[in-house]
Amino acid sequence: MHDVIDASGLTKAFVTESGVLNVLQDVDIRVRAREFITITGPSGSGKSTLLNLLACLDTPTSGRYRLLGEDVLSYDDRALAEARNRCIGFVFQSFNLLPRLTILENVALPMVYAGFPRAARESRAATLLEQFGLGSKMRMKPAQLSGGQQQRVAIARALVNRPALLLADEPTGSLDTQSAFSILELLAELNETQGVTVILVTHDPRVAARGSRTLCLRDGRVVHDMQTRRF
């Protein structure tokens, strides 16, 4: 299997009134296709910062990052945006659905930016919503759905362009226990049956245990990188 991510020496520093704050320090991470990786650690350890760098939502202060073999740090803003839309799906804790759009329109939105015609967008979005058990709700607005259903919509939106990599930042953090379990089962199924490479950030050790490999961060450094079993 090929590398989806090959990064080394990733460092992210911010200048504050009290001096330089190193949020990430010399992080090396290599991700193979079809892996399900969870990233865990205490608050302030750099988990979300690392995920934002891997998602090309931010750039490191120093280090090297290759995504699907491409040196994305050499890209200009336009090329970087195209790479994000083409290669990466991102799932947020807060869903980030547009309230005035229907569920179908929310899911199809990344395909608008990619230039797909309307018929292709609606067909692909409808297929995903059916797959995720939301086929009867595709004309509804986000506020008409439960939190768990909204997160399923967000995952469908992240997958609509068939990205090689799905990144999720605390995707179960705002959900009740049953909904959280359902979302984790969905991500595991996508990984196992469709080969989607998943990287999930969580502070919950029970969620972290669902991955096939867990990275633990502390003070901006990877202190553990271990294979785990999935329950």
KEMILO-594892 format. One record per atom (N, C-alpha, C): z, y, x. Coordinates in Angstrom, 2 decimals. Example, Ala and Ser with C-alpha at 12.3 -4.5 7.8 and 13.67 -1.06 7.14 Angstrom:
! KEMILO-594892
node w 7.80&v -5.69&u 13.19
node w 7.80&v -4.50&u 12.30
node w 7.80&v -3.30&u 13.20
node w 7.08&v -2.25&u 12.85
node w 7.14&v -1.06&u 13.67
node w 7.87&v 0.03&u 12.90
//
This chain:
! KEMILO-594892
node w 0.00&v -1.20&u 0.84
node w 0.00&v 0.00&u 0.00
node w 0.00&v 1.26&u 0.88
node w -0.68&v 2.29&u 0.42
node w -0.80&v 3.51&u 1.21
node w 0.39&v 4.44&u 0.97
node w 0.50&v 5.44&u 1.83
node w 1.55&v 6.44&u 1.68
node w 1.14&v 7.49&u 0.65
node w 2.01&v 7.74&u -0.31
node w 1.81&v 8.86&u -1.22
node w 2.37&v 10.13&u -0.55
node w 3.51&v 9.99&u 0.09
node w 4.16&v 11.10&u 0.79
node w 4.50&v 10.68&u 2.21
node w 4.19&v 11.55&u 3.14
node w 4.60&v 11.37&u 4.53
node w 5.06&v 12.74&u 5.04
node w 6.36&v 12.93&u 5.10
node w 6.91&v 14.23&u 5.49
node w 7.94&v 14.03&u 6.60
node w 7.98&v 14.99&u 7.50
node w 8.95&v 14.90&u 8.59
node w 9.44&v 16.29&u 8.96
node w 10.72&v 16.34&u 9.32
node w 11.32&v 17.58&u 9.78
node w 11.39&v 18.68&u 8.75
node w 11.41&v 18.31&u 7.46
node w 11.44&v 19.34&u 6.42
node w 12.75&v 20.12&u 6.48
node w 12.61&v 21.42&u 6.65
node w 13.77&v 22.30&u 6.71
node w 13.52&v 23.48&u 5.77
node w 14.55&v 23.85&u 5.03
node w 14.45&v 25.01&u 4.15
node w 15.68&v 25.87&u 4.38
node w 15.43&v 27.11&u 4.78
node w 16.52&v 28.04&u 5.07
node w 16.32&v 29.32&u 4.27
node w 17.42&v 29.91&u 3.85
node w 17.42&v 31.18&u 3.14
node w 18.29&v 32.18&u 3.89
node w 17.85&v 33.42&u 3.93
node w 18.63&v 34.46&u 4.57
node w 19.54&v 35.09&u 3.52
node w 20.84&v 35.07&u 3.78
node w 21.82&v 35.66&u 2.88
node w 22.56&v 36.79&u 3.59
node w 23.41&v 37.46&u 2.86
node w 24.18&v 38.56&u 3.45
node w 25.10&v 38.07&u 4.56
node w 25.53&v 36.82&u 4.46
node w 26.44&v 36.26&u 5.46
node w 25.71&v 35.51&u 6.58
node w 24.38&v 35.49&u 6.52
node w 23.62&v 34.82&u 7.57
node w 22.59&v 33.87&u 7.00
node w 22.11&v 32.96&u 7.85
node w 21.08&v 31.99&u 7.45
node w 21.75&v 30.77&u 6.82
node w 21.27&v 30.39&u 5.63
node w 21.78&v 29.21&u 4.93
node w 20.73&v 28.12&u 4.98
node w 21.05&v 27.02&u 5.68
node w 20.14&v 25.88&u 5.77
node w 20.40&v 24.92&u 4.61
node w 19.52&v 24.93&u 3.63
node w 19.69&v 24.07&u 2.46
node w 19.21&v 22.66&u 2.75
node w 18.12&v 22.55&u 3.51
node w 17.61&v 21.26&u 4.00
node w 17.47&v 21.33&u 5.50
node w 17.78&v 20.21&u 6.17
node w 17.73&v 20.20&u 7.63
node w 17.07&v 18.92&u 8.13
node w 15.86&v 19.07&u 8.65
node w 15.14&v 17.98&u 9.33
node w 15.09&v 16.70&u 8.50
node w 14.62&v 16.83&u 7.27
node w 14.52&v 15.67&u 6.38
node w 13.19&v 14.95&u 6.61
node w 13.27&v 13.65&u 6.85
node w 12.09&v 12.80&u 6.95
node w 12.04&v 11.91&u 5.70
node w 10.88&v 11.82&u 5.09
node w 10.74&v 10.96&u 3.91
node w 9.33&v 10.41&u 3.84
node w 9.24&v 9.12&u 3.66
node w 7.95&v 8.44&u 3.52
node w 8.00&v 7.61&u 2.25
node w 7.04&v 7.82&u 1.38
node w 7.01&v 7.16&u 0.08
node w 5.71&v 6.38&u -0.05
node w 5.85&v 5.09&u -0.32
node w 4.68&v 4.24&u -0.51
node w 4.27&v 4.24&u -1.98
node w 3.02&v 3.93&u -2.23
node w 2.54&v 3.83&u -3.61
node w 3.35&v 2.78&u -4.37
node w 3.65&v 3.08&u -5.64
node w 4.33&v 2.20&u -6.58
node w 5.84&v 2.10&u -6.35
node w 6.40&v 2.91&u -5.47
node w 7.86&v 2.92&u -5.31
node w 8.51&v 3.70&u -6.45
node w 9.77&v 3.37&u -6.72
node w 10.61&v 4.12&u -7.65
node w 11.84&v 4.56&u -6.85
node w 11.83&v 5.81&u -6.43
node w 12.88&v 6.32&u -5.55
node w 13.80&v 7.25&u -6.34
node w 15.10&v 7.07&u -6.15
node w 16.06&v 8.01&u -6.72
node w 16.71&v 8.77&u -5.57
node w 16.92&v 10.07&u -5.79
node w 17.57&v 10.94&u -4.81
node w 18.88&v 11.41&u -5.41
node w 19.96&v 11.15&u -4.70
node w 21.27&v 11.49&u -5.22
node w 22.09&v 12.21&u -4.16
node w 23.25&v 12.68&u -4.55
node w 24.12&v 13.41&u -3.64
node w 24.92&v 14.43&u -4.41
node w 25.95&v 15.01&u -3.81
node w 26.79&v 15.99&u -4.51
node w 26.04&v 17.28&u -4.78
node w 26.58&v 18.11&u -5.66
node w 25.99&v 19.41&u -5.95
node w 25.87&v 20.22&u -4.67
node w 24.72&v 20.88&u -4.50
node w 24.51&v 21.68&u -3.31
node w 24.03&v 20.91&u -2.10
node w 23.72&v 19.62&u -2.27
node w 23.30&v 18.81&u -1.13
node w 21.82&v 19.00&u -0.78
node w 21.05&v 19.65&u -1.67
node w 19.64&v 19.90&u -1.37
node w 18.67&v 19.05&u -2.17
node w 19.16&v 18.34&u -3.19
node w 18.30&v 17.42&u -3.95
node w 17.13&v 18.14&u -4.61
node w 17.43&v 19.15&u -5.41
node w 16.38&v 19.85&u -6.14
node w 15.47&v 20.64&u -5.20
node w 16.04&v 21.16&u -4.12
node w 15.22&v 21.85&u -3.13
node w 14.20&v 20.91&u -2.52
node w 14.63&v 19.70&u -2.18
node w 13.71&v 18.71&u -1.64
node w 12.63&v 18.37&u -2.64
node w 13.02&v 18.17&u -3.90
node w 12.03&v 17.82&u -4.92
node w 11.01&v 18.95&u -5.10
node w 11.47&v 20.19&u -5.07
node w 10.55&v 21.32&u -5.20
node w 9.56&v 21.39&u -4.04
node w 10.00&v 21.02&u -2.84
node w 9.09&v 20.98&u -1.70
node w 8.06&v 19.87&u -1.88
node w 8.51&v 18.70&u -2.33
node w 7.59&v 17.58&u -2.53
node w 6.61&v 17.87&u -3.65
node w 7.03&v 18.69&u -4.63
node w 6.16&v 19.05&u -5.75
node w 5.22&v 20.20&u -5.42
node w 5.32&v 20.72&u -4.20
node w 4.51&v 21.88&u -3.79
node w 4.83&v 23.11&u -4.64
node w 6.04&v 23.16&u -5.18
node w 6.49&v 24.35&u -5.90
node w 7.12&v 25.36&u -4.95
node w 7.41&v 24.91&u -3.73
node w 7.97&v 25.76&u -2.70
node w 7.47&v 25.24&u -1.36
node w 7.58&v 26.04&u -0.32
node w 7.14&v 25.63&u 1.00
node w 8.33&v 25.59&u 1.95
node w 8.33&v 24.65&u 2.89
node w 9.46&v 24.55&u 3.82
node w 9.42&v 25.66&u 4.86
node w 10.58&v 25.95&u 5.42
node w 10.66&v 26.89&u 6.53
node w 9.98&v 26.30&u 7.76
node w 10.14&v 25.00&u 7.93
node w 9.46&v 24.28&u 9.00
node w 9.33&v 22.82&u 8.60
node w 8.48&v 22.10&u 9.31
node w 8.27&v 20.69&u 9.03
node w 6.83&v 20.38&u 8.70
node w 6.55&v 19.11&u 8.47
node w 5.21&v 18.63&u 8.17
node w 5.23&v 17.86&u 6.85
node w 4.19&v 18.05&u 6.03
node w 4.13&v 17.38&u 4.73
node w 2.69&v 16.99&u 4.42
node w 2.48&v 15.69&u 4.27
node w 1.16&v 15.17&u 3.87
node w 1.32&v 14.48&u 2.52
node w 0.50&v 14.89&u 1.56
node w 0.50&v 14.32&u 0.21
node w -0.82&v 13.59&u 0.02
node w -0.75&v 12.28&u -0.17
node w -1.96&v 11.44&u -0.27
node w -2.88&v 11.67&u 0.92
node w -2.27&v 11.81&u 2.09
node w -3.03&v 11.98&u 3.32
node w -3.50&v 13.39&u 3.59
node w -3.23&v 14.33&u 2.69
node w -3.70&v 15.69&u 2.84
node w -2.57&v 16.60&u 3.35
node w -2.91&v 17.45&u 4.30
node w -1.95&v 18.40&u 4.85
node w -1.85&v 19.59&u 3.90
node w -1.02&v 19.45&u 2.88
node w -0.97&v 20.48&u 1.83
node w -0.35&v 21.79&u 2.30
node w 0.39&v 21.77&u 3.40
node w 0.98&v 23.00&u 3.90
node w -0.07&v 23.94&u 4.49
node w -1.27&v 23.43&u 4.73
node w -2.34&v 24.27&u 5.24
node w -3.16&v 24.90&u 4.12
node w -2.86&v 24.55&u 2.87
node w -3.63&v 25.04&u 1.72
node w -3.26&v 26.48&u 1.38
node w -4.24&v 27.21&u 0.83
node w -3.93&v 28.51&u 0.25
node w -3.37&v 28.28&u -1.16
node w -2.96&v 29.36&u -1.82
node w -2.29&v 29.23&u -3.11
node w -3.16&v 28.53&u -4.16
node w -4.44&v 28.84&u -4.17
node w -5.33&v 28.24&u -5.16
node w -5.48&v 26.74&u -4.93
node w -5.70&v 26.34&u -3.68
node w -5.84&v 24.92&u -3.36
node w -4.55&v 24.16&u -3.64
node w -3.43&v 24.83&u -3.38
node w -2.13&v 24.20&u -3.63
node w -1.93&v 23.97&u -5.13
node w -2.30&v 24.96&u -5.95
node w -2.18&v 24.81&u -7.41
node w -3.07&v 23.68&u -7.91
node w -4.26&v 23.55&u -7.36
node w -5.17&v 22.48&u -7.76
node w -4.60&v 21.12&u -7.36
node w -4.01&v 21.04&u -6.17
node w -3.41&v 19.78&u -5.72
node w -2.25&v 19.37&u -6.62
node w -1.42&v 20.36&u -6.99
node w -0.30&v 20.08&u -7.91
node w -0.82&v 19.52&u -9.23
node w -1.81&v 20.16&u -9.79
node w -2.31&v 19.76&u -11.10
node w -2.99&v 18.40&u -11.05
node w -3.62&v 18.10&u -9.92
node w -4.38&v 16.86&u -9.78
node w -3.50&v 15.67&u -9.40
node w -2.52&v 15.90&u -8.53
node w -1.81&v 14.79&u -7.89
node w -0.39&v 14.58&u -8.38
node w 0.23&v 15.60&u -9.00
node w 1.66&v 15.55&u -9.28
node w 1.95&v 15.83&u -10.75
node w 2.83&v 15.03&u -11.32
node w 3.40&v 15.32&u -12.63
node w 4.88&v 15.63&u -12.43
node w 5.37&v 16.67&u -13.11
node w 6.76&v 17.10&u -12.91
node w 7.48&v 17.11&u -14.24
node w 8.66&v 16.50&u -14.27
node w 9.49&v 16.45&u -15.47
node w 10.80&v 17.19&u -15.18
node w 11.13&v 18.16&u -16.03
node w 12.32&v 18.98&u -15.85
node w 13.43&v 18.52&u -16.79
node w 14.67&v 18.87&u -16.45
node w 15.80&v 18.56&u -17.31
node w 15.69&v 19.27&u -18.65
node w 15.14&v 20.50&u -18.64
node w 15.12&v 21.34&u -19.83
node w 13.83&v 21.21&u -20.66
node w 13.02&v 20.21&u -20.37
node w 11.79&v 19.88&u -21.11
node w 10.66&v 20.88&u -20.86
node w 10.94&v 22.19&u -20.99
node w 9.93&v 23.24&u -20.76
node w 8.69&v 23.09&u -21.62
node w 8.88&v 22.70&u -22.87
node w 7.77&v 22.64&u -23.82
node w 7.55&v 24.02&u -24.44
node w 6.32&v 24.34&u -24.76
node w 6.01&v 25.64&u -25.36
node w 6.25&v 25.55&u -26.87
node w 7.17&v 26.35&u -27.40
node w 7.62&v 26.17&u -28.79
node w 6.55&v 26.43&u -29.84
node w 5.56&v 27.26&u -29.55
node w 4.56&v 27.59&u -30.56
node w 3.40&v 26.60&u -30.60
node w 3.33&v 25.71&u -29.60
node w 2.27&v 24.71&u -29.57
node w 2.75&v 23.42&u -30.21
node w 1.82&v 22.65&u -30.77
node w 2.18&v 21.34&u -31.28
node w 2.47&v 20.40&u -30.12
node w 3.03&v 19.25&u -30.44
node w 3.30&v 18.25&u -29.42
node w 2.00&v 17.84&u -28.73
node w 0.95&v 17.63&u -29.50
node w -0.35&v 17.26&u -28.94
node w -0.85&v 18.34&u -27.98
node w -0.73&v 19.60&u -28.38
node w -1.21&v 20.70&u -27.53
node w -0.37&v 20.83&u -26.26
node w 0.93&v 20.59&u -26.36
node w 1.78&v 20.63&u -25.18
node w 1.36&v 19.58&u -24.16
node w 1.13&v 18.36&u -24.63
node w 0.75&v 17.28&u -23.73
node w -0.60&v 17.55&u -23.09
node w -1.53&v 18.10&u -23.84
node w -2.89&v 18.32&u -23.35
node w -3.02&v 19.52&u -22.41
node w -1.98&v 20.35&u -22.33
node w -2.09&v 21.62&u -21.62
node w -2.56&v 21.49&u -20.16
node w -2.03&v 20.56&u -19.37
node w -2.53&v 20.46&u -17.99
node w -4.02&v 20.16&u -17.90
node w -4.57&v 19.50&u -18.90
node w -6.00&v 19.21&u -18.89
node w -6.83&v 20.46&u -19.18
node w -6.23&v 21.43&u -19.86
node w -6.90&v 22.73&u -20.05
node w -7.12&v 23.38&u -18.69
node w -6.05&v 23.42&u -17.87
node w -6.14&v 24.03&u -16.55
node w -7.10&v 23.26&u -15.63
node w -7.24&v 21.96&u -15.89
node w -8.14&v 21.14&u -15.07
node w -9.58&v 21.22&u -15.54
node w -9.82&v 21.90&u -16.68
node w -11.19&v 22.13&u -17.12
node w -11.80&v 21.06&u -17.98
node w -10.98&v 20.17&u -18.57
node w -11.51&v 19.13&u -19.44
node w -11.90&v 19.72&u -20.80
node w -12.93&v 19.18&u -21.44
node w -13.30&v 19.64&u -22.79
node w -12.25&v 19.25&u -23.82
node w -12.24&v 19.94&u -24.95
node w -11.20&v 19.75&u -25.95
node w -11.12&v 18.31&u -26.45
node w -12.25&v 17.69&u -26.71
node w -12.23&v 16.33&u -27.26
node w -11.56&v 15.37&u -26.28
node w -11.85&v 15.50&u -24.99
node w -11.25&v 14.63&u -23.98
node w -9.75&v 14.88&u -23.87
node w -9.36&v 16.16&u -23.97
node w -7.93&v 16.50&u -23.90
node w -7.16&v 15.89&u -25.05
node w -7.66&v 16.05&u -26.26
node w -6.95&v 15.56&u -27.43
node w -6.91&v 14.04&u -27.46
node w -7.98&v 13.41&u -27.01
node w -8.01&v 11.94&u -26.99
node w -6.98&v 11.39&u -26.02
node w -6.93&v 11.93&u -24.82
node w -5.99&v 11.46&u -23.81
node w -4.54&v 11.74&u -24.24
node w -4.28&v 12.93&u -24.76
node w -2.93&v 13.28&u -25.20
node w -2.48&v 12.40&u -26.35
node w -3.36&v 12.15&u -27.30
node w -3.02&v 11.30&u -28.44
node w -2.72&v 9.88&u -28.00
node w -3.49&v 9.38&u -27.03
node w -3.27&v 8.03&u -26.52
node w -1.87&v 7.90&u -25.91
node w -1.48&v 8.88&u -25.11
node w -0.16&v 8.85&u -24.49
node w 0.96&v 8.95&u -25.53
node w 0.79&v 9.82&u -26.51
node w 1.81&v 9.96&u -27.55
node w 1.96&v 8.68&u -28.36
node w 0.88&v 8.02&u -28.63
node w 0.94&v 6.71&u -29.30
node w 1.69&v 5.71&u -28.42
node w 1.38&v 5.70&u -27.15
node w 2.02&v 4.78&u -26.20
node w 3.52&v 5.01&u -26.13
node w 3.94&v 6.28&u -26.27
node w 5.35&v 6.62&u -26.17
node w 6.05&v 6.64&u -27.52
node w 5.40&v 6.11&u -28.55
node w 6.02&v 6.00&u -29.87
node w 6.12&v 7.30&u -30.63
node w 5.23&v 8.24&u -30.33
node w 5.28&v 9.55&u -30.98
node w 3.98&v 9.89&u -31.71
node w 3.20&v 8.89&u -32.00
node w 1.91&v 9.11&u -32.63
node w 1.99&v 9.82&u -33.97
node w 3.06&v 9.58&u -34.72
node w 3.21&v 10.18&u -36.04
node w 3.73&v 11.62&u -35.98
node w 4.08&v 12.09&u -34.78
node w 4.70&v 13.40&u -34.65
node w 3.85&v 14.40&u -33.87
node w 2.60&v 14.03&u -33.55
node w 1.83&v 14.85&u -32.63
node w 1.45&v 16.23&u -33.19
node w 1.52&v 16.42&u -34.50
node w 1.22&v 17.73&u -35.07
node w 2.48&v 18.57&u -35.29
node w 3.63&v 18.01&u -34.93
node w 4.89&v 18.75&u -35.06
node w 5.08&v 19.70&u -33.89
node w 6.06&v 20.60&u -34.02
node w 6.45&v 21.50&u -32.95
node w 7.68&v 20.92&u -32.24
node w 7.91&v 21.31&u -30.98
node w 9.04&v 20.74&u -30.22
node w 10.38&v 20.82&u -30.93
node w 10.66&v 21.92&u -31.64
node w 11.96&v 22.09&u -32.29
node w 12.22&v 21.06&u -33.38
node w 11.17&v 20.39&u -33.84
node w 11.32&v 19.39&u -34.89
node w 11.66&v 18.01&u -34.34
node w 11.75&v 17.89&u -33.02
node w 12.03&v 16.61&u -32.37
node w 13.43&v 16.59&u -31.77
node w 13.96&v 15.39&u -31.58
node w 15.24&v 15.24&u -30.90
node w 15.05&v 15.49&u -29.40
node w 16.19&v 15.61&u -28.68
node w 16.10&v 15.82&u -27.23
node w 15.38&v 14.69&u -26.52
node w 15.69&v 13.45&u -26.89
node w 15.03&v 12.31&u -26.27
node w 13.53&v 12.29&u -26.53
node w 13.14&v 12.65&u -27.76
node w 11.72&v 12.71&u -28.09
node w 11.03&v 13.82&u -27.32
node w 11.68&v 14.96&u -27.18
node w 11.10&v 16.05&u -26.41
node w 10.89&v 15.66&u -24.95
node w 11.84&v 14.90&u -24.39
node w 11.67&v 14.48&u -23.01
node w 10.51&v 13.48&u -22.87
node w 10.30&v 12.65&u -23.88
node w 9.14&v 11.76&u -23.87
node w 7.84&v 12.57&u -23.89
node w 7.83&v 13.63&u -24.68
node w 6.66&v 14.52&u -24.70
node w 6.44&v 15.12&u -23.32
node w 7.53&v 15.55&u -22.67
node w 7.43&v 16.15&u -21.34
node w 6.88&v 15.15&u -20.32
node w 7.29&v 13.89&u -20.44
node w 6.77&v 12.86&u -19.53
node w 5.30&v 12.60&u -19.80
node w 4.92&v 12.55&u -21.09
node w 3.51&v 12.39&u -21.43
node w 2.68&v 13.53&u -20.85
node w 3.18&v 14.75&u -20.97
node w 2.47&v 15.91&u -20.40
node w 2.32&v 15.76&u -18.88
node w 3.37&v 15.28&u -18.22
node w 3.33&v 15.11&u -16.77
node w 2.31&v 14.06&u -16.34
node w 2.01&v 13.12&u -17.23
node w 1.11&v 12.01&u -16.89
node w -0.32&v 12.22&u -17.37
node w -0.58&v 13.28&u -18.12
node w -1.86&v 13.40&u -18.82
node w -3.05&v 13.47&u -17.86
node w -2.86&v 14.02&u -16.67
node w -3.95&v 14.09&u -15.69
node w -3.98&v 12.89&u -14.74
node w -3.23&v 11.85&u -15.08
node w -3.16&v 10.63&u -14.28
node w -2.78&v 10.91&u -12.83
node w -1.65&v 11.58&u -12.60
node w -1.25&v 11.91&u -11.23
node w -0.81&v 10.66&u -10.47
node w -0.90&v 10.74&u -9.16
node w -0.45&v 9.64&u -8.32
node w 1.07&v 9.61&u -8.20
node w 1.72&v 10.74&u -8.49
node w 3.15&v 10.89&u -8.25
node w 3.82&v 11.58&u -9.43
node w 4.91&v 10.99&u -9.92
node w 5.72&v 11.59&u -10.98
node w 7.07&v 11.97&u -10.41
node w 7.40&v 13.26&u -10.48
node w 8.67&v 13.77&u -10.00
node w 9.53&v 14.20&u -11.18
node w 10.80&v 13.83&u -11.16
node w 11.68&v 14.13&u -12.28
node w 13.00&v 14.69&u -11.76
node w 13.37&v 15.88&u -12.22
node w 14.60&v 16.54&u -11.79
node w 15.65&v 16.43&u -12.89
node w 16.61&v 15.53&u -12.72
node w 17.68&v 15.28&u -13.69
node w 17.11&v 15.10&u -15.11
node w 16.15&v 14.20&u -15.31
node w 15.48&v 14.11&u -16.62
node w 16.37&v 13.63&u -17.75
node w 17.53&v 13.04&u -17.42
node w 18.44&v 12.57&u -18.46
node w 19.69&v 13.45&u -18.57
node w 19.74&v 14.53&u -17.80
node w 20.97&v 15.32&u -17.69
node w 21.42&v 15.96&u -18.98
node w 20.49&v 16.29&u -19.88
node w 20.86&v 16.97&u -21.13
node w 20.78&v 16.05&u -22.34
node w 20.70&v 14.74&u -22.10
node w 20.52&v 13.78&u -23.20
node w 21.79&v 12.97&u -23.43
node w 21.92&v 12.46&u -24.67
node w 23.02&v 11.54&u -24.96
node w 22.74&v 10.20&u -24.28
node w 23.73&v 9.34&u -24.27
node w 23.64&v 8.09&u -23.51
node w 22.46&v 7.22&u -23.96
node w 22.29&v 7.06&u -25.26
node w 21.21&v 6.22&u -25.77
node w 19.84&v 6.79&u -25.41
node w 19.67&v 8.10&u -25.57
node w 18.39&v 8.72&u -25.23
node w 18.12&v 8.64&u -23.73
node w 19.17&v 8.83&u -22.94
node w 19.02&v 8.74&u -21.49
node w 18.56&v 7.35&u -21.07
node w 19.17&v 6.32&u -21.67
node w 18.78&v 4.94&u -21.35
node w 17.32&v 4.71&u -21.72
node w 16.91&v 5.24&u -22.86
node w 15.52&v 5.07&u -23.31
node w 14.54&v 5.72&u -22.33
node w 14.88&v 6.90&u -21.83
node w 14.01&v 7.59&u -20.87
node w 13.93&v 6.81&u -19.56
node w 15.05&v 6.29&u -19.09
node w 15.05&v 5.51&u -17.86
node w 14.21&v 4.24&u -18.02
node w 14.32&v 3.60&u -19.18
node w 13.51&v 2.42&u -19.44
node w 12.02&v 2.76&u -19.44
node w 11.67&v 3.91&u -20.00
node w 10.28&v 4.34&u -20.02
node w 9.76&v 4.57&u -18.61
node w 10.54&v 5.26&u -17.78
node w 10.11&v 5.51&u -16.40
node w 9.97&v 4.21&u -15.61
node w 10.91&v 3.28&u -15.82
node w 10.83&v 1.99&u -15.14
node w 9.59&v 1.22&u -15.58
node w 9.26&v 1.28&u -16.87
node w 8.08&v 0.59&u -17.39
node w 6.80&v 1.20&u -16.81
node w 6.74&v 2.53&u -16.74
node w 5.57&v 3.20&u -16.16
node w 5.39&v 2.78&u -14.70
node w 6.50&v 2.67&u -13.99
node w 6.44&v 2.27&u -12.59
node w 6.00&v 0.82&u -12.43
node w 6.55&v -0.06&u -13.26
node w 6.30&v -1.49&u -13.10
node w 4.94&v -1.93&u -13.64
node w 4.56&v -1.41&u -14.80
node w 3.34&v -1.90&u -15.45
node w 2.10&v -1.06&u -15.15
node w 2.29&v 0.23&u -14.86
node w 1.15&v 1.09&u -14.59
node w 1.08&v 1.56&u -13.14
node w 2.07&v 1.18&u -12.34
node w 2.03&v 1.51&u -10.92
node w 2.26&v 2.96&u -10.59
node w 2.91&v 3.71&u -11.51
node w 3.18&v 5.13&u -11.25
node w 4.29&v 5.24&u -10.21
node w 4.05&v 6.01&u -9.16
node w 5.08&v 6.27&u -8.15
node w 6.04&v 7.31&u -8.70
node w 7.33&v 7.00&u -8.69
node w 8.34&v 7.87&u -9.31
node w 9.38&v 8.29&u -8.28
node w 9.70&v 9.58&u -8.26
node w 10.85&v 10.09&u -7.50
node w 11.71&v 10.86&u -8.49
node w 12.96&v 10.44&u -8.61
node w 13.88&v 11.00&u -9.61
node w 15.14&v 11.50&u -8.94
node w 15.49&v 12.76&u -9.21
node w 16.73&v 13.35&u -8.71
node w 17.82&v 13.19&u -9.76
node w 19.00&v 12.74&u -9.34
node w 20.12&v 12.59&u -10.26
node w 21.44&v 12.71&u -9.51
node w 22.47&v 13.17&u -10.21
node w 23.82&v 13.17&u -9.65
node w 24.61&v 11.97&u -10.16
node w 24.02&v 11.20&u -11.08
node w 24.69&v 10.08&u -11.74
node w 24.39&v 8.77&u -11.00
node w 25.39&v 8.11&u -10.43
node w 25.14&v 6.87&u -9.68
node w 24.56&v 5.76&u -10.55
node w 24.84&v 5.78&u -11.86
node w 24.27&v 4.76&u -12.74
node w 22.77&v 4.96&u -12.90
node w 22.34&v 6.20&u -12.95
node w 20.91&v 6.49&u -13.01
node w 20.26&v 6.17&u -11.67
node w 20.93&v 6.53&u -10.57
node w 20.38&v 6.27&u -9.24
node w 20.14&v 4.79&u -9.01
node w 20.98&v 3.95&u -9.62
node w 20.86&v 2.50&u -9.43
node w 19.62&v 1.92&u -10.09
node w 18.94&v 2.69&u -10.95
node w 17.76&v 2.18&u -11.62
node w 16.54&v 2.13&u -10.71
node w 16.57&v 2.85&u -9.61
node w 15.43&v 2.86&u -8.71
node w 15.38&v 1.62&u -7.83
node w 14.27&v 1.46&u -7.14
node w 14.15&v 0.36&u -6.19
node w 14.59&v 0.80&u -4.80
node w 14.79&v 2.12&u -4.63
node w 15.23&v 2.66&u -3.35
node w 15.96&v 3.97&u -3.62
node w 17.05&v 4.19&u -2.92
node w 17.86&v 5.39&u -3.15
node w 18.06&v 6.15&u -1.84
node w 17.79&v 7.47&u -1.91
node w 18.11&v 8.37&u -0.81
node w 19.35&v 9.17&u -1.20
node w 20.31&v 9.24&u -0.31
node w 21.51&v 10.04&u -0.55
node w 21.52&v 11.23&u 0.40
node w 21.62&v 12.42&u -0.17
node w 21.67&v 13.65&u 0.61
node w 23.09&v 14.19&u 0.67
node w 23.42&v 14.76&u 1.81
node w 24.69&v 15.47&u 1.95
node w 24.48&v 16.61&u 2.94
node w 24.84&v 17.81&u 2.53
node w 24.70&v 19.00&u 3.39
node w 23.28&v 19.15&u 3.92
node w 22.32&v 18.87&u 3.06
node w 20.92&v 19.09&u 3.42
node w 20.28&v 18.03&u 4.28
node w 20.97&v 16.92&u 4.50
node w 20.43&v 15.84&u 5.33
node w 20.45&v 14.52&u 4.57
node w 19.52&v 13.63&u 4.89
node w 19.53&v 12.28&u 4.34
node w 20.55&v 11.46&u 5.11
node w 21.60&v 11.02&u 4.42
node w 22.65&v 10.24&u 5.09
node w 22.53&v 8.75&u 4.80
node w 21.80&v 8.39&u 3.74
node w 21.55&v 6.97&u 3.43
node w 20.14&v 6.85&u 2.86
node w 19.45&v 5.79&u 3.23
node w 18.15&v 5.44&u 2.67
node w 18.17&v 3.93&u 2.51
node w 18.38&v 3.48&u 1.28
node w 18.62&v 2.05&u 1.08
node w 17.83&v 1.48&u -0.09
node w 17.44&v 0.24&u 0.08
node w 16.82&v -0.50&u -1.02
node w 17.92&v -0.88&u -2.01
node w 17.61&v -0.77&u -3.28
node w 18.58&v -1.13&u -4.32
node w 17.93&v -2.11&u -5.29
node w 18.74&v -2.75&u -6.07
node w 18.16&v -3.62&u -7.10
node w 18.18&v -2.92&u -8.43
node w 17.19&v -3.21&u -9.28
node w 17.11&v -2.57&u -10.59
node w 17.79&v -3.44&u -11.62
node w 18.63&v -2.84&u -12.45
node w 19.37&v -3.58&u -13.48
node w 18.54&v -3.70&u -14.75
//
